[in-house]
Amino acid sequence: MNRPRAGVKSYLMQPANLTKANIVMDDYQAIDTKRRGTHYRTDTCAQLRSVDVGRTTRLAGWIHRIRDHGNVIFLDVRDHYGITQAVISRESQAFQTAQRLRHESVVNLFGTVRPRPSGTLNADLSTGEIEVLAERIDVLSDCADLPLPVFGEPDFPEETRLKYRFIELRREKLHRNIMLRSWLSCGERCGKLVSPNFKPRTPHLIHGVALVD
């Protein structure tokens, strides 16, 4: 009889403290954000909180939104887990780099975590109590102007959305639906709703009927 690999065994032995009855859209994020850092980051873009104020951090992700106010630039950096706001002042050596950034460019951002000024907290973000004062930005991949934006949910003709489906799938609503379905499916197979490996589900057309792999 084949023995399960150590990783599989430990995965299956985790306590089943989550069920379909109490699952919410952010549950997978709450678990995944506890993962350790990588070569490109010390924290995910959904991980920093007010207890992290004062320490340095390294983030990696896509430029989700840009707000240029002249002497200061605000960047929303997005990864698989969430969004963190970065602030670049004119005095920062990263300011010129930030001025050239375009949406969906991939960056490595270094800076210090600080609390947001009073009145600017964002309750819609898990990281809404803090921001990162950026000291350095490395552009890993520059992005050309996009035919449709990822930020927000603007309505575009269906033909455009289908042609650029790979861009539309980055939007928050679709991304959350894909992740939730994958998480539920893995939980059903293992009998437990724990943090599984991500497996995207791709629809297949068989005799005109859409099935999901």
GROMACS elastic network, one bead per residue, 0.5 to 0.9 nm:
[ bonds ]
;  ai    aj funct       b0    kb
    3     6     6  0.88505   500
    3     9     6  0.89484   500
    4     7     6  0.80707   500
    4     8     6  0.60632   500
    4     9     6  0.59132   500
    5     8     6  0.52674   500
    5     9     6  0.61527   500
    5    10     6  0.87016   500
    6     9     6  0.50778   500
    6    10     6  0.61721   500
    6    11     6  0.84700   500
    7    10     6  0.53537   500
    7    11     6  0.61215   500
    7    12     6  0.87234   500
    8    12     6  0.61881   500
    8    13     6  0.86405   500
    9    12     6  0.52504   500
    9    13     6  0.62525   500
    9    14     6  0.89790   500
   10    13     6  0.51168   500
   10    14     6  0.65765   500
   11    14     6  0.56461   500
   11   194     6  0.81144   500
   11   195     6  0.85307   500
   11   196     6  0.81953   500
   12    15     6  0.83211   500
   12   190     6  0.69910   500
   12   191     6  0.85785   500
   12   192     6  0.77289   500
   12   194     6  0.87661   500
   13    16     6  0.86420   500
   14    17     6  0.87862   500
   14   192     6  0.82934   500
   14   194     6  0.73609   500
   15    18     6  0.85636   500
   15   192     6  0.78859   500
   15   194     6  0.79980   500
   16    19     6  0.74671   500
   16   191     6  0.82338   500
   16   192     6  0.51924   500
   16   193     6  0.62824   500
   16   194     6  0.67953   500
   17   192     6  0.81649   500
   17   193     6  0.76299   500
   17   194     6  0.80108   500
   18    21     6  0.81613   500
   18    22     6  0.67552   500
   18    23     6  0.67997   500
   18   192     6  0.74545   500
   18   193     6  0.55337   500
   18   194     6  0.70900   500
   19    22     6  0.57107   500
   19    23     6  0.62118   500
   19   187     6  0.89325   500
   19   192     6  0.75962   500
   19   193     6  0.62046   500
   20    23     6  0.52352   500
   20    24     6  0.86802   500
   20   184     6  0.79846   500
   20   193     6  0.78819   500
   21    24     6  0.89270   500
   23    26     6  0.83882   500
   23    27     6  0.65031   500
   23   193     6  0.88838   500
   24    27     6  0.55496   500
   24    28     6  0.84404   500
   24   180     6  0.88565   500
   25    28     6  0.73106   500
   25    29     6  0.83394   500
   25   176     6  0.72538   500
   25   177     6  0.83576   500
   25   180     6  0.67514   500
   26    29     6  0.52399   500
   26    30     6  0.62799   500
   26    31     6  0.89661   500
   26   176     6  0.84479   500
   26   180     6  0.86981   500
   27    30     6  0.50818   500
   27    31     6  0.65603   500
   27    32     6  0.87272   500
   27   180     6  0.87571   500
   28    31     6  0.53758   500
   28    32     6  0.60696   500
   28    33     6  0.85559   500
   28    81     6  0.88923   500
   28   179     6  0.77837   500
   28   180     6  0.73084   500
   28   183     6  0.72816   500
   28   194     6  0.84931   500
   28   195     6  0.67798   500
   29    32     6  0.50765   500
   29    33     6  0.58613   500
   29    34     6  0.87973   500
   29    46     6  0.79504   500
   29    80     6  0.88301   500
   29    81     6  0.58782   500
   29    82     6  0.79613   500
   30    33     6  0.58367   500
   30    34     6  0.74228   500
   30    46     6  0.87960   500
   30    47     6  0.89998   500
   30    81     6  0.88501   500
   31    34     6  0.59033   500
   31    35     6  0.79308   500
   31   194     6  0.83125   500
   31   195     6  0.64271   500
   32    35     6  0.57481   500
   32    81     6  0.73297   500
   32   195     6  0.69422   500
   33    36     6  0.82893   500
   33    43     6  0.82316   500
   33    44     6  0.63938   500
   33    45     6  0.84217   500
   33    46     6  0.64659   500
   33    47     6  0.57558   500
   33    81     6  0.65575   500
   33    82     6  0.88823   500
   34    43     6  0.89837   500
   34    44     6  0.86761   500
   34    47     6  0.75323   500
   35    43     6  0.85907   500
   35    44     6  0.83906   500
   36    42     6  0.75090   500
   36    43     6  0.75265   500
   36    44     6  0.88236   500
   37    40     6  0.77408   500
   37    41     6  0.55171   500
   37    43     6  0.56850   500
   37    44     6  0.75840   500
   38    41     6  0.52402   500
   38    42     6  0.63907   500
   38    43     6  0.83314   500
   39    42     6  0.79002   500
   40    58     6  0.73574   500
   40    59     6  0.71046   500
   40    60     6  0.60763   500
   40   108     6  0.69118   500
   41    44     6  0.70227   500
   41    57     6  0.76887   500
   41    60     6  0.57461   500
   41   108     6  0.76976   500
   41   109     6  0.85789   500
   42    57     6  0.60027   500
   42    58     6  0.52115   500
   42    59     6  0.65847   500
   42    60     6  0.88960   500
   43    46     6  0.80370   500
   43    47     6  0.61118   500
   43    48     6  0.70878   500
   43    57     6  0.67721   500
   43    58     6  0.65754   500
   43    59     6  0.61267   500
   43    60     6  0.85323   500
   44    47     6  0.52916   500
   44    48     6  0.75941   500
   44    58     6  0.87528   500
   44    59     6  0.64954   500
   44    60     6  0.76211   500
   44    61     6  0.87714   500
   44    78     6  0.89370   500
   44    79     6  0.71377   500
   44    80     6  0.83021   500
   44    81     6  0.66075   500
   44    82     6  0.75152   500
   44    83     6  0.85769   500
   44    84     6  0.86641   500
   45    48     6  0.71414   500
   45    59     6  0.67585   500
   45    60     6  0.78349   500
   45    61     6  0.77966   500
   45    77     6  0.69783   500
   45    78     6  0.61650   500
   45    79     6  0.59390   500
   45    80     6  0.80307   500
   45    81     6  0.61842   500
   45    82     6  0.50307   500
   45    84     6  0.50888   500
   45    85     6  0.87416   500
   45   127     6  0.78221   500
   46    49     6  0.86275   500
   46    78     6  0.86222   500
   46    79     6  0.82310   500
   46    80     6  0.88435   500
   46    81     6  0.55432   500
   46    83     6  0.57947   500
   46    84     6  0.66316   500
   46   125     6  0.81715   500
   46   126     6  0.61653   500
   46   127     6  0.59989   500
   47    81     6  0.82891   500
   47    82     6  0.81399   500
   47    84     6  0.86594   500
   47   126     6  0.77931   500
   47   127     6  0.69709   500
   48    51     6  0.79447   500
   48    52     6  0.61776   500
   48    53     6  0.84916   500
   48    57     6  0.89436   500
   48    84     6  0.79989   500
   48   113     6  0.80019   500
   48   126     6  0.82894   500
   48   127     6  0.58998   500
   48   129     6  0.89588   500
   48   130     6  0.74184   500
   48   131     6  0.86927   500
   49    52     6  0.55142   500
   49    53     6  0.73767   500
   49   113     6  0.87495   500
   49   115     6  0.89029   500
   49   126     6  0.78990   500
   49   127     6  0.58677   500
   49   128     6  0.81676   500
   49   129     6  0.67061   500
   49   130     6  0.63722   500
   50    53     6  0.54708   500
   50   113     6  0.84645   500
   50   114     6  0.78653   500
   50   115     6  0.65800   500
   50   127     6  0.83376   500
   50   129     6  0.61853   500
   50   130     6  0.60725   500
   51    54     6  0.86583   500
   52    55     6  0.60367   500
   52    56     6  0.86343   500
   52   113     6  0.64941   500
   52   114     6  0.80024   500
   52   130     6  0.86260   500
   53    56     6  0.86039   500
   53   112     6  0.76851   500
   53   115     6  0.63703   500
   53   130     6  0.74537   500
   53   131     6  0.88929   500
   54   112     6  0.62139   500
   54   113     6  0.54258   500
   54   114     6  0.59756   500
   54   115     6  0.87852   500
   55   111     6  0.85539   500
   55   112     6  0.56748   500
   55   113     6  0.58026   500
   55   114     6  0.82793   500
   56   110     6  0.74059   500
   56   111     6  0.55873   500
   56   113     6  0.62277   500
   56   132     6  0.86847   500
   57   109     6  0.81833   500
   57   110     6  0.59372   500
   57   111     6  0.56507   500
   57   112     6  0.60444   500
   57   113     6  0.69588   500
   57   132     6  0.80175   500
   58   108     6  0.69851   500
   58   109     6  0.56015   500
   58   111     6  0.66760   500
   58   112     6  0.87713   500
   59    77     6  0.80675   500
   59    79     6  0.89194   500
   59    84     6  0.87918   500
   59   107     6  0.80881   500
   59   108     6  0.57568   500
   59   109     6  0.51314   500
   59   110     6  0.65689   500
   59   111     6  0.86223   500
   60    77     6  0.76657   500
   60    78     6  0.80187   500
   60    79     6  0.70917   500
   60   106     6  0.73385   500
   60   107     6  0.56969   500
   60   109     6  0.62707   500
   61    64     6  0.86698   500
   61    77     6  0.57726   500
   61    78     6  0.51668   500
   61    80     6  0.81737   500
   61    83     6  0.89186   500
   61   104     6  0.86259   500
   61   105     6  0.82409   500
   61   106     6  0.54994   500
   61   107     6  0.57488   500
   61   108     6  0.69358   500
   61   109     6  0.85419   500
   62    76     6  0.83954   500
   62    77     6  0.56306   500
   62    78     6  0.51099   500
   62    79     6  0.63005   500
   62   103     6  0.75485   500
   62   105     6  0.54697   500
   62   107     6  0.63957   500
   63    66     6  0.73470   500
   63    75     6  0.67323   500
   63    76     6  0.60491   500
   63    78     6  0.62973   500
   63   101     6  0.78940   500
   63   102     6  0.71433   500
   63   103     6  0.51558   500
   63   105     6  0.54826   500
   63   106     6  0.64415   500
   63   107     6  0.73452   500
   64    75     6  0.74034   500
   64    76     6  0.52775   500
   64    77     6  0.56208   500
   64    78     6  0.57383   500
   64    83     6  0.81034   500
   64   103     6  0.58604   500
   64   104     6  0.59878   500
   64   105     6  0.84503   500
   64   150     6  0.72902   500
   64   151     6  0.61552   500
   65    74     6  0.81229   500
   65    75     6  0.58294   500
   65    76     6  0.50125   500
   65    77     6  0.74227   500
   65    78     6  0.88280   500
   65   102     6  0.87107   500
   65   103     6  0.63572   500
   65   104     6  0.84030   500
   65   150     6  0.89877   500
   65   151     6  0.66506   500
   66    73     6  0.73047   500
   66    74     6  0.59342   500
   66    76     6  0.66128   500
   66    98     6  0.89870   500
   66   101     6  0.83304   500
   66   102     6  0.78200   500
   66   103     6  0.72146   500
   67    72     6  0.86253   500
   67    73     6  0.57825   500
   67    74     6  0.50276   500
   67    75     6  0.65257   500
   67    76     6  0.86926   500
   68    71     6  0.79678   500
   68    72     6  0.64500   500
   68    74     6  0.63904   500
   68    75     6  0.86141   500
   68    99     6  0.79562   500
   69    72     6  0.53809   500
   69    73     6  0.58691   500
   69    74     6  0.79899   500
   70    73     6  0.70465   500
   70    90     6  0.82600   500
   71    88     6  0.86364   500
   71    89     6  0.61626   500
   71    90     6  0.52542   500
   71    91     6  0.86729   500
   72    87     6  0.70008   500
   72    88     6  0.56598   500
   72    90     6  0.59368   500
   72    95     6  0.81711   500
   73    86     6  0.82640   500
   73    87     6  0.59050   500
   73    88     6  0.51668   500
   73    89     6  0.65247   500
   73    90     6  0.81935   500
   73    95     6  0.77147   500
   73    98     6  0.72769   500
   73    99     6  0.78016   500
   74    85     6  0.67981   500
   74    86     6  0.57422   500
   74    88     6  0.64634   500
   74    89     6  0.88891   500
   74    98     6  0.89457   500
   75    84     6  0.82490   500
   75    85     6  0.56813   500
   75    86     6  0.50348   500
   75    87     6  0.64449   500
   75    88     6  0.80268   500
   75    98     6  0.82371   500
   76    83     6  0.62332   500
   76    84     6  0.56869   500
   76    86     6  0.62244   500
   76    87     6  0.89577   500
   77    82     6  0.83825   500
   77    83     6  0.55033   500
   77    84     6  0.53728   500
   77    85     6  0.62340   500
   77    86     6  0.71125   500
   77   106     6  0.89415   500
   77   107     6  0.83644   500
   77   109     6  0.88300   500
   78    81     6  0.76452   500
   78    82     6  0.57234   500
   78    84     6  0.66809   500
   78    85     6  0.89083   500
   78   104     6  0.89396   500
   79    82     6  0.56824   500
   79    83     6  0.66522   500
   79    84     6  0.89547   500
   80    83     6  0.87586   500
   80   175     6  0.86109   500
   82   125     6  0.79739   500
   82   126     6  0.77868   500
   82   127     6  0.83568   500
   83   125     6  0.71600   500
   83   126     6  0.80600   500
   83   127     6  0.71787   500
   84   125     6  0.81101   500
   84   126     6  0.86065   500
   84   127     6  0.60037   500
   84   128     6  0.77378   500
   84   130     6  0.81544   500
   84   131     6  0.67226   500
   84   132     6  0.76341   500
   85   127     6  0.79878   500
   85   128     6  0.80748   500
   85   130     6  0.77415   500
   85   131     6  0.51250   500
   85   132     6  0.63685   500
   85   133     6  0.89146   500
   86   109     6  0.85455   500
   86   111     6  0.84024   500
   86   131     6  0.55545   500
   86   133     6  0.58847   500
   86   134     6  0.61451   500
   87   131     6  0.69314   500
   87   132     6  0.60274   500
   87   134     6  0.58501   500
   88    91     6  0.81776   500
   88    92     6  0.63429   500
   88    93     6  0.87974   500
   88    94     6  0.68046   500
   88    95     6  0.58581   500
   88    98     6  0.74412   500
   88   132     6  0.86623   500
   88   133     6  0.62136   500
   88   134     6  0.54355   500
   88   135     6  0.74267   500
   89    92     6  0.54297   500
   89    93     6  0.87695   500
   89    94     6  0.82962   500
   89    95     6  0.64128   500
   89   133     6  0.81159   500
   89   134     6  0.81691   500
   90    93     6  0.79536   500
   90    94     6  0.83889   500
   90    95     6  0.55971   500
   90    96     6  0.82548   500
   91    94     6  0.84849   500
   91    95     6  0.72269   500
   92    95     6  0.54573   500
   92    96     6  0.85334   500
   92   134     6  0.74949   500
   92   135     6  0.58626   500
   92   136     6  0.78060   500
   93    96     6  0.70787   500
   93    97     6  0.81048   500
   93   134     6  0.89615   500
   93   135     6  0.64133   500
   93   136     6  0.64978   500
   93   137     6  0.86737   500
   94    97     6  0.53235   500
   94    98     6  0.61600   500
   94    99     6  0.88103   500
   94   134     6  0.70252   500
   94   135     6  0.58343   500
   94   137     6  0.56192   500
   94   138     6  0.86703   500
   95    98     6  0.50683   500
   95    99     6  0.63091   500
   95   134     6  0.88458   500
   95   135     6  0.86172   500
   95   136     6  0.85256   500
   95   137     6  0.87047   500
   96    99     6  0.51423   500
   96   100     6  0.67627   500
   97   100     6  0.54537   500
   97   101     6  0.66329   500
   97   136     6  0.86679   500
   97   137     6  0.68277   500
   97   138     6  0.81684   500
   97   139     6  0.81679   500
   98   101     6  0.52662   500
   98   102     6  0.87130   500
   98   137     6  0.75020   500
   99   102     6  0.85777   500
  101   104     6  0.88084   500
  101   105     6  0.67756   500
  101   139     6  0.83654   500
  101   142     6  0.74755   500
  101   143     6  0.82946   500
  102   105     6  0.58557   500
  102   142     6  0.73623   500
  102   143     6  0.63130   500
  102   144     6  0.72461   500
  102   145     6  0.72697   500
  103   106     6  0.88515   500
  103   142     6  0.89036   500
  103   143     6  0.69285   500
  103   144     6  0.82456   500
  103   145     6  0.75703   500
  103   146     6  0.80035   500
  103   149     6  0.81100   500
  103   150     6  0.83157   500
  103   151     6  0.87094   500
  104   141     6  0.88965   500
  104   142     6  0.78624   500
  104   143     6  0.59878   500
  104   144     6  0.85128   500
  104   145     6  0.89718   500
  104   146     6  0.85062   500
  104   149     6  0.89502   500
  104   150     6  0.79261   500
  105   139     6  0.73524   500
  105   140     6  0.77370   500
  105   141     6  0.56655   500
  105   144     6  0.81692   500
  106   138     6  0.87074   500
  106   139     6  0.61106   500
  106   140     6  0.53417   500
  106   142     6  0.64490   500
  106   143     6  0.77705   500
  107   137     6  0.65919   500
  107   138     6  0.55604   500
  107   140     6  0.51860   500
  107   141     6  0.69443   500
  107   142     6  0.84088   500
  108   136     6  0.82772   500
  108   137     6  0.57442   500
  108   139     6  0.64114   500
  108   140     6  0.68371   500
  109   134     6  0.66654   500
  109   135     6  0.78168   500
  109   136     6  0.59601   500
  109   138     6  0.64046   500
  109   139     6  0.86188   500
  110   132     6  0.83554   500
  110   133     6  0.83613   500
  110   134     6  0.57188   500
  110   135     6  0.58177   500
  110   136     6  0.51748   500
  110   137     6  0.63659   500
  110   138     6  0.85351   500
  111   132     6  0.58107   500
  111   133     6  0.52499   500
  111   136     6  0.68276   500
  111   137     6  0.89110   500
  112   131     6  0.83779   500
  112   132     6  0.54111   500
  112   133     6  0.52385   500
  112   134     6  0.66694   500
  112   135     6  0.77878   500
  113   130     6  0.67184   500
  113   131     6  0.58935   500
  113   133     6  0.63516   500
  113   134     6  0.88058   500
  114   129     6  0.88679   500
  114   130     6  0.56853   500
  114   131     6  0.56217   500
  114   132     6  0.60826   500
  114   133     6  0.69309   500
  115   118     6  0.87295   500
  115   121     6  0.89266   500
  115   129     6  0.61070   500
  115   131     6  0.61717   500
  115   132     6  0.85113   500
  116   119     6  0.82037   500
  116   120     6  0.62048   500
  116   121     6  0.62061   500
  116   128     6  0.79140   500
  116   129     6  0.58304   500
  116   131     6  0.58920   500
  117   120     6  0.57465   500
  117   121     6  0.74026   500
  117   129     6  0.89100   500
  117   130     6  0.87444   500
  118   121     6  0.69408   500
  119   122     6  0.88735   500
  120   128     6  0.85519   500
  120   129     6  0.84002   500
  121   125     6  0.89904   500
  121   128     6  0.54781   500
  121   129     6  0.53699   500
  121   130     6  0.77717   500
  122   125     6  0.58467   500
  122   126     6  0.83535   500
  122   127     6  0.79212   500
  122   129     6  0.66652   500
  123   126     6  0.72698   500
  123   127     6  0.84867   500
  123   128     6  0.57589   500
  123   129     6  0.78580   500
  124   127     6  0.86936   500
  124   128     6  0.69449   500
  125   129     6  0.83163   500
  126   129     6  0.78761   500
  127   130     6  0.59271   500
  127   131     6  0.76632   500
  128   131     6  0.76167   500
  134   137     6  0.73201   500
  139   142     6  0.65552   500
  143   146     6  0.79895   500
  145   148     6  0.87527   500
  146   149     6  0.63398   500
  146   150     6  0.87222   500
  146   167     6  0.85154   500
  147   160     6  0.81874   500
  147   164     6  0.78470   500
  147   167     6  0.89318   500
  148   154     6  0.85356   500
  148   156     6  0.77081   500
  148   160     6  0.81238   500
  148   161     6  0.79593   500
  148   164     6  0.80027   500
  148   167     6  0.76757   500
  148   168     6  0.78281   500
  149   152     6  0.74852   500
  149   153     6  0.82747   500
  149   154     6  0.78204   500
  149   167     6  0.80555   500
  149   168     6  0.80376   500
  149   171     6  0.86118   500
  150   153     6  0.75463   500
  150   154     6  0.88550   500
  150   167     6  0.69174   500
  150   168     6  0.65264   500
  150   169     6  0.85490   500
  150   170     6  0.63375   500
  150   171     6  0.52205   500
  150   172     6  0.81181   500
  151   154     6  0.84108   500
  151   170     6  0.89928   500
  151   171     6  0.67901   500
  151   172     6  0.81037   500
  152   171     6  0.74858   500
  152   172     6  0.80513   500
  153   171     6  0.74625   500
  153   172     6  0.85039   500
  153   173     6  0.84457   500
  155   158     6  0.88152   500
  156   159     6  0.83061   500
  156   160     6  0.66131   500
  156   161     6  0.64893   500
  157   160     6  0.54216   500
  157   161     6  0.64107   500
  157   162     6  0.88018   500
  158   162     6  0.60554   500
  158   163     6  0.84561   500
  159   162     6  0.53127   500
  159   163     6  0.61260   500
  159   164     6  0.86680   500
  160   163     6  0.51321   500
  160   164     6  0.61958   500
  160   165     6  0.82126   500
  161   164     6  0.52982   500
  161   165     6  0.55515   500
  161   166     6  0.89408   500
  161   167     6  0.83044   500
  161   168     6  0.65517   500
  162   166     6  0.84932   500
  162   168     6  0.83082   500
  163   166     6  0.82816   500
  164   167     6  0.55080   500
  164   168     6  0.65357   500
  164   169     6  0.89298   500
  165   169     6  0.60929   500
  165   170     6  0.88994   500
  166   169     6  0.54802   500
  166   170     6  0.72459   500
  167   170     6  0.56050   500
  167   171     6  0.76480   500
  168   171     6  0.55895   500
  168   174     6  0.77712   500
  169   172     6  0.80869   500
  169   173     6  0.85713   500
  169   174     6  0.56529   500
  169   175     6  0.60817   500
  169   178     6  0.87955   500
  170   173     6  0.85395   500
  170   174     6  0.69869   500
  170   175     6  0.58884   500
  171   174     6  0.56893   500
  171   175     6  0.59890   500
  171   176     6  0.85567   500
  172   175     6  0.51395   500
  172   176     6  0.60291   500
  172   177     6  0.85763   500
  173   176     6  0.53037   500
  173   177     6  0.62850   500
  173   178     6  0.87703   500
  174   177     6  0.50951   500
  174   178     6  0.61817   500
  174   179     6  0.86443   500
  175   178     6  0.52110   500
  175   179     6  0.62347   500
  175   180     6  0.85701   500
  176   179     6  0.51868   500
  176   180     6  0.59853   500
  176   181     6  0.85382   500
  177   180     6  0.51501   500
  177   181     6  0.61232   500
  177   182     6  0.85431   500
  178   181     6  0.53680   500
  178   182     6  0.62131   500
  178   183     6  0.86396   500
  178   200     6  0.68093   500
  178   201     6  0.73818   500
  179   182     6  0.51248   500
  179   183     6  0.60631   500
  179   184     6  0.86004   500
  179   198     6  0.73509   500
  179   199     6  0.83490   500
  179   200     6  0.75911   500
  180   183     6  0.51133   500
  180   184     6  0.61604   500
  180   185     6  0.85434   500
  181   184     6  0.51796   500
  181   185     6  0.60584   500
  181   186     6  0.85924   500
  181   200     6  0.86416   500
  181   201     6  0.80531   500
  182   185     6  0.51308   500
  182   186     6  0.61704   500
  182   187     6  0.85065   500
  182   196     6  0.85662   500
  182   197     6  0.87946   500
  182   198     6  0.64905   500
  182   199     6  0.59104   500
  182   200     6  0.63049   500
  182   201     6  0.68510   500
  183   186     6  0.52644   500
  183   187     6  0.60902   500
  183   188     6  0.86571   500
  183   193     6  0.73878   500
  183   194     6  0.81172   500
  183   195     6  0.73762   500
  183   196     6  0.65055   500
  183   197     6  0.82474   500
  183   198     6  0.72427   500
  183   199     6  0.82997   500
  184   188     6  0.61767   500
  184   189     6  0.87525   500
  184   193     6  0.68952   500
  185   188     6  0.51683   500
  185   189     6  0.63923   500
  185   190     6  0.88079   500
  185   193     6  0.89887   500
  186   189     6  0.51971   500
  186   190     6  0.62841   500
  186   191     6  0.83108   500
  186   192     6  0.81713   500
  186   193     6  0.74787   500
  186   194     6  0.85264   500
  186   195     6  0.87800   500
  186   196     6  0.63314   500
  186   197     6  0.80523   500
  186   198     6  0.84961   500
  186   199     6  0.82971   500
  187   190     6  0.53096   500
  187   191     6  0.56373   500
  187   194     6  0.65343   500
  187   195     6  0.83516   500
  187   196     6  0.74739   500
  188   191     6  0.50241   500
  188   192     6  0.65779   500
  188   193     6  0.72714   500
  189   192     6  0.78904   500
  190   193     6  0.78245   500
  190   194     6  0.89674   500
  193   196     6  0.80771   500
  195   198     6  0.88238   500
  196   199     6  0.86381   500
  200   213     6  0.88961   500
  201   212     6  0.62469   500
  201   213     6  0.56633   500
  202   211     6  0.85591   500
  202   212     6  0.58089   500
  202   213     6  0.56952   500
  203   210     6  0.61865   500
  203   211     6  0.54808   500
  203   213     6  0.61309   500
  204   209     6  0.80924   500
  204   210     6  0.56230   500
  204   211     6  0.51797   500
  204   212     6  0.59627   500
  204   213     6  0.69108   500
  205   208     6  0.56544   500
  205   209     6  0.54394   500
  205   211     6  0.62103   500
  205   212     6  0.86909   500
  206   209     6  0.52646   500
  206   210     6  0.64965   500
  206   211     6  0.71540   500
  207   210     6  0.84563   500
